Protein backbone atom coordinates (compact mmCIF):
# COMPACT_ATOMS: atom_id res chain seq x y z
CA UNK A 1 0.00 0.00 0.00
CA UNK A 2 1.26 3.45 -0.95
CA UNK A 3 0.40 6.82 0.51
CA UNK A 4 1.63 10.34 -0.21
CA UNK A 5 2.18 13.23 2.17
CA UNK A 6 2.48 16.77 0.81
CA UNK A 7 4.10 18.79 3.57
CA UNK A 8 3.63 22.54 4.20
CA UNK A 9 5.38 22.45 7.58
CA UNK A 10 8.21 22.00 8.39
CA UNK A 11 9.66 23.15 5.06
CA UNK A 12 12.46 25.55 4.04
CA UNK A 13 12.35 28.97 2.47
CA UNK A 14 14.92 30.12 -0.08
CA UNK A 15 17.43 30.88 2.67
CA UNK A 16 17.01 27.61 4.55
CA UNK A 17 14.85 28.91 7.40
CA UNK A 18 11.96 26.70 8.51
CA UNK A 19 8.57 28.01 7.48
CA UNK A 20 4.96 26.97 7.00
CA UNK A 21 4.08 27.35 3.31
CA UNK A 22 0.65 28.08 1.83
CA UNK A 23 -1.54 25.41 0.26
CA UNK A 24 -1.47 25.63 -3.56
CA UNK A 25 -4.76 24.61 -5.18
CA UNK A 26 -3.09 23.07 -8.22
CA UNK A 27 -0.76 20.94 -6.06
CA UNK A 28 -3.75 19.25 -4.49
CA UNK A 29 -5.33 18.56 -7.88
CA UNK A 30 -2.24 17.44 -9.75
CA UNK A 31 -0.84 15.25 -7.00
CA UNK A 32 -4.22 13.68 -6.25
CA UNK A 33 -4.56 12.81 -9.95
CA UNK A 34 -1.03 11.43 -10.21
CA UNK A 35 -1.50 9.52 -6.94
CA UNK A 36 -4.68 7.90 -8.17
CA UNK A 37 -2.98 6.96 -11.45
CA UNK A 38 -0.32 4.99 -9.56
CA UNK A 39 -2.66 3.47 -6.98
CA UNK A 40 -1.87 5.66 -3.96
CA UNK A 41 -4.47 5.09 -1.25
CA UNK A 42 -4.23 8.55 0.32
CA UNK A 43 -2.80 12.00 -0.28
CA UNK A 44 -2.27 13.61 3.11
CA UNK A 45 -2.00 17.38 2.83
CA UNK A 46 -0.06 18.48 5.91
CA UNK A 47 -0.58 21.94 7.39
CA UNK A 48 -0.72 22.99 11.05
CA UNK A 49 -2.96 25.94 10.12
CA UNK A 50 -6.69 25.25 10.59
CA UNK A 51 -7.82 27.64 7.83
CA UNK A 52 -5.43 25.97 5.38
CA UNK A 53 -6.80 22.51 6.13
CA UNK A 54 -10.32 23.89 5.73
CA UNK A 55 -9.31 25.16 2.29
CA UNK A 56 -8.23 21.62 1.37
CA UNK A 57 -11.60 20.31 2.57
CA UNK A 58 -13.40 22.89 0.44
CA UNK A 59 -11.42 21.90 -2.67
CA UNK A 60 -12.09 18.23 -1.93
CA UNK A 61 -15.78 18.86 -1.25
CA UNK A 62 -16.28 20.72 -4.53
CA UNK A 63 -15.16 17.71 -6.52
CA UNK A 64 -16.40 14.90 -4.29
CA UNK A 65 -19.83 16.20 -3.23
CA UNK A 66 -20.33 19.55 -4.97
CA UNK A 67 -20.78 20.89 -8.48
CA UNK A 68 -17.51 19.44 -9.80
CA UNK A 69 -18.59 15.84 -9.22
CA UNK A 70 -20.84 15.70 -12.30
CA UNK A 71 -18.78 17.97 -14.50
CA UNK A 72 -15.55 15.91 -14.28
CA UNK A 73 -16.30 12.56 -12.61
CA UNK A 74 -12.66 11.40 -12.89
CA UNK A 75 -11.64 14.33 -10.69
CA UNK A 76 -13.85 12.93 -7.91
CA UNK A 77 -11.97 9.61 -7.99
CA UNK A 78 -8.72 11.49 -7.44
CA UNK A 79 -9.85 14.06 -4.90
CA UNK A 80 -11.78 11.63 -2.69
CA UNK A 81 -8.43 10.23 -1.53
CA UNK A 82 -7.24 13.62 -0.22
CA UNK A 83 -7.08 14.08 3.54
CA UNK A 84 -5.87 17.26 5.30
CA UNK A 85 -3.91 16.58 8.50
CA UNK A 86 -2.18 18.86 11.02
CA UNK A 87 1.24 17.19 11.11
CA UNK A 88 3.43 14.61 9.43
CA UNK A 89 3.02 12.46 12.57
CA UNK A 90 -0.75 12.56 12.07
CA UNK A 91 -0.29 11.50 8.44
CA UNK A 92 1.88 8.54 9.48
CA UNK A 93 -0.62 7.50 12.17
CA UNK A 94 -3.63 7.79 9.83
CA UNK A 95 -1.89 5.87 7.06
CA UNK A 96 -0.84 3.24 9.61
CA UNK A 97 -4.50 2.73 10.58
CA UNK A 98 -5.42 2.31 6.93
CA UNK A 99 -2.55 -0.10 6.23
CA UNK A 100 -2.94 -2.09 9.46
CA UNK A 101 0.62 -1.35 10.60
CA UNK A 102 3.05 1.52 10.90
CA UNK A 103 4.21 2.37 7.36
CA UNK A 104 7.74 2.77 6.19
CA UNK A 105 8.33 6.49 5.71
CA UNK A 106 10.49 7.63 2.78
CA UNK A 107 11.30 11.30 2.42
CA UNK A 108 12.28 13.06 -0.80
CA UNK A 109 14.61 16.00 -1.44
CA UNK A 110 16.12 17.73 -4.45
CA UNK A 111 19.16 18.30 -2.23
CA UNK A 112 19.91 15.60 0.38
CA UNK A 113 22.39 17.95 2.11
CA UNK A 114 24.92 15.18 2.71
CA UNK A 115 22.50 12.44 3.75
CA UNK A 116 22.69 8.89 2.41
CA UNK A 117 19.99 8.18 -0.17
CA UNK A 118 18.22 5.15 -1.64
CA UNK A 119 18.80 4.57 -5.36
CA UNK A 120 15.61 4.33 -7.41
CA UNK A 121 16.42 0.81 -8.64
CA UNK A 122 16.68 -0.41 -5.03
CA UNK A 123 13.61 1.52 -3.96
CA UNK A 124 11.62 0.06 -6.86
CA UNK A 125 12.61 -3.53 -6.11
CA UNK A 126 11.59 -3.33 -2.44
CA UNK A 127 8.64 -0.98 -2.82
CA UNK A 128 5.93 -3.63 -2.63
CA UNK A 129 7.42 -5.24 0.51
CA UNK A 130 5.62 -3.04 3.02
CA UNK A 131 3.21 -0.12 3.21
CA UNK A 132 5.13 3.03 2.36
CA UNK A 133 4.37 6.69 2.88
CA UNK A 134 6.26 8.95 0.45
CA UNK A 135 6.84 12.43 1.86
CA UNK A 136 7.23 15.52 -0.36
CA UNK A 137 8.07 19.05 0.72
CA UNK A 138 6.62 22.23 -0.77
CA UNK A 139 8.47 25.60 -0.94
CA UNK A 140 12.24 24.85 -0.93
CA UNK A 141 11.81 21.32 0.38
CA UNK A 142 11.48 19.40 3.63
CA UNK A 143 13.28 20.85 6.67
CA UNK A 144 15.94 18.77 8.43
CA UNK A 145 13.65 17.24 11.11
CA UNK A 146 11.35 15.82 8.40
CA UNK A 147 14.34 14.30 6.57
CA UNK A 148 15.98 12.98 9.74
CA UNK A 149 12.76 11.50 11.10
CA UNK A 150 12.11 9.39 7.99
CA UNK A 151 13.17 5.74 7.60
CA UNK A 152 14.88 6.56 4.32
CA UNK A 153 15.52 9.30 1.79
CA UNK A 154 15.05 8.74 -1.94
CA UNK A 155 17.82 9.83 -4.30
CA UNK A 156 17.27 13.22 -5.95
CA UNK A 157 15.93 13.22 -9.50
CA UNK A 158 18.89 13.42 -11.84
CA UNK A 159 18.00 15.22 -15.02
CA UNK A 160 20.32 15.80 -17.94
CA UNK A 161 21.17 19.38 -17.08
CA UNK A 162 23.46 18.99 -14.07
CA UNK A 163 23.33 22.64 -13.18
CA UNK A 164 19.56 22.81 -13.12
CA UNK A 165 17.72 21.46 -10.08
CA UNK A 166 14.38 23.21 -9.99
CA UNK A 167 11.43 20.90 -10.70
CA UNK A 168 8.02 21.74 -9.30
CA UNK A 169 6.81 19.41 -6.55
CA UNK A 170 3.98 18.44 -8.92
CA UNK A 171 6.46 17.23 -11.54
CA UNK A 172 8.71 15.58 -8.94
CA UNK A 173 5.84 13.50 -7.54
CA UNK A 174 4.91 12.36 -11.06
CA UNK A 175 8.47 11.33 -11.91
CA UNK A 176 9.09 9.57 -8.59
CA UNK A 177 5.85 7.56 -8.68
CA UNK A 178 6.57 6.51 -12.24
CA UNK A 179 10.13 5.48 -11.36
CA UNK A 180 8.90 3.42 -8.40
CA UNK A 181 5.73 1.98 -9.90
CA UNK A 182 5.43 2.68 -13.62
CA UNK A 183 5.35 -0.10 -16.20
CA UNK A 184 8.79 -1.09 -17.55
CA UNK B 1 18.07 17.71 -29.74
CA UNK B 2 14.69 17.74 -27.99
CA UNK B 3 11.91 20.31 -28.14
CA UNK B 4 8.47 20.44 -26.60
CA UNK B 5 5.26 21.90 -28.00
CA UNK B 6 2.34 22.63 -25.68
CA UNK B 7 -0.69 22.94 -27.92
CA UNK B 8 -3.80 25.04 -27.22
CA UNK B 9 -5.22 24.60 -30.74
CA UNK B 10 -6.34 22.22 -32.17
CA UNK B 11 -7.37 20.39 -28.99
CA UNK B 12 -10.57 18.66 -27.83
CA UNK B 13 -13.14 19.63 -25.27
CA UNK B 14 -14.86 17.09 -23.02
CA UNK B 15 -17.25 16.09 -25.81
CA UNK B 16 -14.59 15.72 -28.51
CA UNK B 17 -15.22 19.01 -30.34
CA UNK B 18 -12.18 20.94 -31.53
CA UNK B 19 -11.49 24.07 -29.49
CA UNK B 20 -8.79 26.58 -28.69
CA UNK B 21 -7.98 26.32 -24.97
CA UNK B 22 -6.70 29.10 -22.71
CA UNK B 23 -3.07 29.40 -21.66
CA UNK B 24 -2.54 28.23 -18.07
CA UNK B 25 0.21 30.13 -16.26
CA UNK B 26 1.32 27.11 -14.23
CA UNK B 27 1.63 24.94 -17.35
CA UNK B 28 4.20 27.33 -18.77
CA UNK B 29 6.20 27.32 -15.54
CA UNK B 30 6.04 23.63 -14.75
CA UNK B 31 6.73 22.41 -18.26
CA UNK B 32 9.55 24.91 -18.79
CA UNK B 33 11.17 23.68 -15.57
CA UNK B 34 10.73 20.01 -16.46
CA UNK B 35 11.96 20.66 -19.99
CA UNK B 36 15.10 22.35 -18.76
CA UNK B 37 15.74 19.48 -16.34
CA UNK B 38 15.79 17.01 -19.22
CA UNK B 39 17.70 19.20 -21.63
CA UNK B 40 14.88 20.37 -23.90
CA UNK B 41 16.07 23.23 -26.11
CA UNK B 42 12.66 24.92 -26.52
CA UNK B 43 9.15 24.89 -25.15
CA UNK B 44 6.87 26.17 -27.90
CA UNK B 45 3.56 27.38 -26.50
CA UNK B 46 1.10 27.12 -29.38
CA UNK B 47 -1.92 29.42 -29.58
CA UNK B 48 -3.46 31.13 -32.61
CA UNK B 49 -4.75 33.96 -30.38
CA UNK B 50 -2.48 37.02 -30.31
CA UNK B 51 -3.46 38.09 -26.77
CA UNK B 52 -2.67 34.60 -25.50
CA UNK B 53 0.78 34.62 -27.02
CA UNK B 54 1.36 38.07 -25.53
CA UNK B 55 0.45 36.63 -22.13
CA UNK B 56 3.16 33.99 -22.59
CA UNK B 57 5.64 36.72 -23.49
CA UNK B 58 4.69 38.64 -20.33
CA UNK B 59 5.21 35.56 -18.14
CA UNK B 60 8.52 34.87 -19.86
CA UNK B 61 9.60 38.51 -19.57
CA UNK B 62 8.89 38.67 -15.85
CA UNK B 63 11.33 35.84 -15.16
CA UNK B 64 13.90 36.47 -17.88
CA UNK B 65 14.19 40.27 -17.79
CA UNK B 66 11.90 41.50 -15.01
CA UNK B 67 11.64 41.33 -11.24
CA UNK B 68 11.59 37.53 -11.10
CA UNK B 69 15.07 37.18 -12.56
CA UNK B 70 16.85 38.09 -9.32
CA UNK B 71 14.37 36.52 -6.93
CA UNK B 72 14.56 33.01 -8.43
CA UNK B 73 17.47 32.81 -10.90
CA UNK B 74 16.78 29.14 -11.71
CA UNK B 75 13.37 30.15 -13.03
CA UNK B 76 15.07 32.33 -15.63
CA UNK B 77 17.05 29.37 -16.95
CA UNK B 78 13.79 27.51 -17.51
CA UNK B 79 11.62 30.33 -18.85
CA UNK B 80 14.20 31.69 -21.29
CA UNK B 81 13.59 28.61 -23.46
CA UNK B 82 9.87 29.39 -23.83
CA UNK B 83 8.66 30.62 -27.23
CA UNK B 84 5.03 31.43 -28.09
CA UNK B 85 4.04 30.48 -31.65
CA UNK B 86 0.79 30.71 -33.60
CA UNK B 87 0.57 27.13 -34.88
CA UNK B 88 2.07 23.69 -34.57
CA UNK B 89 3.49 24.14 -38.07
CA UNK B 90 5.31 27.26 -36.84
CA UNK B 91 6.70 25.29 -33.91
CA UNK B 92 8.01 22.56 -36.22
CA UNK B 93 9.57 25.14 -38.54
CA UNK B 94 11.21 27.10 -35.71
CA UNK B 95 12.57 23.96 -34.09
CA UNK B 96 13.83 22.79 -37.48
CA UNK B 97 15.82 26.03 -37.84
CA UNK B 98 17.33 25.50 -34.40
CA UNK B 99 18.17 21.84 -35.07
CA UNK B 100 19.41 22.40 -38.60
CA UNK B 101 16.89 20.01 -40.15
CA UNK B 102 13.20 19.18 -39.99
CA UNK B 103 12.62 17.40 -36.66
CA UNK B 104 10.82 14.16 -36.13
CA UNK B 105 7.43 15.00 -34.59
CA UNK B 106 6.00 12.70 -31.94
CA UNK B 107 2.52 13.37 -30.60
CA UNK B 108 1.20 12.21 -27.23
CA UNK B 109 -2.32 11.20 -26.17
CA UNK B 110 -3.94 9.66 -23.12
CA UNK B 111 -6.30 7.98 -25.58
CA UNK B 112 -4.85 7.09 -29.01
CA UNK B 113 -8.39 6.43 -30.34
CA UNK B 114 -7.31 3.33 -32.26
CA UNK B 115 -4.03 4.64 -33.63
CA UNK B 116 -0.82 2.63 -33.56
CA UNK B 117 1.59 3.84 -30.85
CA UNK B 118 5.30 3.67 -30.10
CA UNK B 119 6.25 1.75 -26.93
CA UNK B 120 8.37 3.75 -24.50
CA UNK B 121 11.24 1.26 -24.62
CA UNK B 122 11.47 1.66 -28.40
CA UNK B 123 11.07 5.42 -28.20
CA UNK B 124 13.82 5.62 -25.58
CA UNK B 125 16.27 3.57 -27.60
CA UNK B 126 15.89 5.67 -30.74
CA UNK B 127 15.35 9.03 -29.08
CA UNK B 128 18.87 10.33 -29.58
CA UNK B 129 18.93 9.39 -33.29
CA UNK B 130 17.44 12.63 -34.58
CA UNK B 131 16.02 15.95 -33.37
CA UNK B 132 12.57 15.29 -31.96
CA UNK B 133 9.69 17.59 -31.14
CA UNK B 134 7.32 16.12 -28.54
CA UNK B 135 3.80 17.48 -28.86
CA UNK B 136 1.39 17.68 -25.92
CA UNK B 137 -2.25 18.74 -25.96
CA UNK B 138 -4.00 20.78 -23.28
CA UNK B 139 -7.73 20.51 -22.43
CA UNK B 140 -8.88 16.98 -23.40
CA UNK B 141 -5.91 16.33 -25.64
CA UNK B 142 -4.74 16.87 -29.20
CA UNK B 143 -7.42 16.87 -31.91
CA UNK B 144 -7.25 14.30 -34.72
CA UNK B 145 -5.37 16.49 -37.25
CA UNK B 146 -2.54 17.03 -34.76
CA UNK B 147 -2.28 13.29 -34.11
CA UNK B 148 -2.55 12.33 -37.77
CA UNK B 149 -0.01 14.93 -38.87
CA UNK B 150 2.71 13.65 -36.54
CA UNK B 151 5.42 11.16 -37.53
CA UNK B 152 4.52 8.97 -34.56
CA UNK B 153 2.37 8.75 -31.45
CA UNK B 154 3.80 7.74 -28.09
CA UNK B 155 1.99 5.07 -26.09
CA UNK B 156 -0.33 6.40 -23.38
CA UNK B 157 0.99 6.40 -19.82
CA UNK B 158 -0.15 3.21 -18.15
CA UNK B 159 -0.65 3.72 -14.44
CA UNK B 160 -1.69 1.03 -12.00
CA UNK B 161 -5.34 2.01 -11.82
CA UNK B 162 -6.65 0.83 -15.18
CA UNK B 163 -9.92 2.70 -14.83
CA UNK B 164 -8.26 6.04 -14.13
CA UNK B 165 -6.81 8.02 -17.03
CA UNK B 166 -6.76 11.62 -15.91
CA UNK B 167 -3.23 13.00 -15.42
CA UNK B 168 -2.60 16.71 -15.77
CA UNK B 169 -0.56 17.68 -18.84
CA UNK B 170 2.07 18.97 -16.40
CA UNK B 171 2.44 15.52 -14.84
CA UNK B 172 2.28 13.75 -18.20
CA UNK B 173 5.17 15.81 -19.60
CA UNK B 174 7.27 15.02 -16.52
CA UNK B 175 6.63 11.28 -16.74
CA UNK B 176 7.19 11.09 -20.49
CA UNK B 177 10.48 13.04 -20.42
CA UNK B 178 11.74 10.87 -17.59
CA UNK B 179 10.75 7.68 -19.43
CA UNK B 180 12.54 8.83 -22.58
CA UNK B 181 15.58 10.48 -21.03
CA UNK B 182 15.81 9.85 -17.28
CA UNK B 183 18.73 7.97 -15.73
CA UNK B 184 18.18 4.20 -15.45
Interface residues (C-beta under 8 A of the other chain):
Chain A: X14 X26 X29 X30 X33 X34 X36 X37 X38 X39 X72 X74 X75 X77 X78 X121 X157 X158 X159 X160 X161 X163 X164 X165 X166 X167 X168 X170 X171 X172 X173 X174 X175 X178 X179 X181 X182 X183
Chain B: X14 X26 X29 X30 X33 X34 X36 X37 X38 X39 X72 X74 X75 X77 X78 X157 X158 X159 X160 X161 X163 X164 X165 X166 X167 X168 X170 X171 X172 X173 X174 X175 X178 X179 X181 X182 X183 X184
